[in-house]
Amino acid sequence: MAEKSIKQILSLWQVDKEHYRTTEVGSDVQKFVKEVLKSRELFDLVEGKLNTPVNKRKNEFLEETKNKGRRADIVIFIDGDIIIPVEVEKHGNIEVGKLQLFQYQSDWIKKYGLLTDGDEWRFYNNRFPVKSFWIKDILHDPNNLLTFWNEYIQPEYYYRSFFEKKGRLEFFEKDIPKVDDVREDFFNDITRLIENFKNKLNLKGYFKEVKEELESEKKAVEITYAYLIQFILYKVLVDNGFSDFANDWKERLKSIDIAIKSESYHSVLSLIKAISDKISDKIYKRFSDEQLMINDKLKDILLQSKTEITDVSVWLDIILFITRYNFRDVQNEIFGYVYENYLKDLYLDEKKGQYFTDPHVVEFMLNEMGYNKENIQKRYSKDKNSISITDPSCGSGTFLYNTTNRIIGAFFDDSNTSAKELEQIINDNIYGLDIAEFPRYPYIDDLVYALYFKIKVPELGFENAAKVKKACSKHKFYQLVNEKKYE
């Protein structure tokens, strides 16, 4: 069927716009939206084929594309990197589609979005609207839309518009969800981020030293995970009001905004690298030697005479990721949760008897054992050795961080005295070993968060975080995994 001209689309709108108030699917509003997208005088997109790989798609759209159990009405593919989910609502009913659009965004690394009821065409960057157009203005003079559209689909604009001030980030912060309220979206988001970051580092030859394919894949994921966790820990400190981290974050976002506008991508990279350095110097040193690979490559980029947005986009994606979530009062097992749902696939080895227990199963088992607040307190009052948990094949520590949580719930009352007592209780009662080295690190991350971010850091302050890290090294589990006596 031939694409309709602007004149034909205008006629279609005038005839059917009232009918579009009753239905959006199939032959009605959605069909009208498709005609607008296909018009050579407007978006000039073609309807793609279902069997085309995502990375081969260019300037096309698909209708009702299923992705991980969710269904976007239409998905626009400018290329394999710039992908725009479209939510279509009844004419006059556009506001009800916002939450659905935000869900569709989580299926892609870059969070573009288009929300329309046929009349208003609202373009999003992450959760905040960038610009709106009305169909009568579009059809009367399409130049304004086309000028915006051609800029909107450029990578530079995606990052620049996100970091621009003008109240947009303030608006965005109001709607930012807590991680514990959107765990599935958080998991999908970080899974895609890990995959994207790892693939881009692989393409740039970051892991070429590891020759064997499976080991190279493992190493790439391990280093990617370890690197990204630093930024999550930083945002945990920001959102929980530690020291001056909130101000540091605001100033850093302002500086990134200025650097992007001036196309000073060296400065962007330096500002982001400083976050990693700040955390790894004070709190988190897991896999630090391997992370030097990434830092060495960053130095290579910084030495280039000219740096492009494509050189820094993968790091900007990390910043946008941690900005999308509020980590205030987040449950400490988020690191193990990431491992259990994504990283564990690299370590499943039936020959070694390696299997990983789902966190929900662990919760059920501990409940069946009666390992709850009342019983823990009662048993401990009679015998201080009666609440010990030992996991000789602990993997990422699913049992261990769940028992740690329960012990915290049984004894911690927000006082310094109970914090000190609790540290000793956990130190004396939580033990774990495993044959594989890397899967234990998510548990140590969770342990650090549970013992010191929730209890110790508010007491000591971030300026004394070196003491926290030193204190953590005294924990029996920490000693066991670092001494590697079992290997």
Secondary structure by P-SEA (a helix, b strand, c coil): cccccaaaaaaaaaacccccccccccccaaaaaaaaaacccccccccccccccccccccccccccccccccccbbbbccccbbbbbbbbcccccccaaaaaaaaaacccccccccccccbbbbbccccccccccaaaaaacaaaaaaaaaaaacaaaaaaaaacccaaaaaaaaacccccccaaaaaaaaaaaaaaaaaaaaaaccccccccaaaaaaaaaaaaaaaaaaaaaaaaaaaacccaaaaaaaaaaaaaaaaaaacaaaaaaaaaaaaaaaaaacccccccccaaaaaaaaaaaaacccccccccaaaaaaaaaaaaccccccccaaaaaaaaccccccccccccbbbbbcaaaaaaaaaaacccaaaaaaaaaacccccccccccccccaaaaaaaaaaaaacccccaaaaaaaaaaaaacccccccccccaaaaaaaaaaacccccccccccccaaaaaaaaaaacaaaaaaaacccc
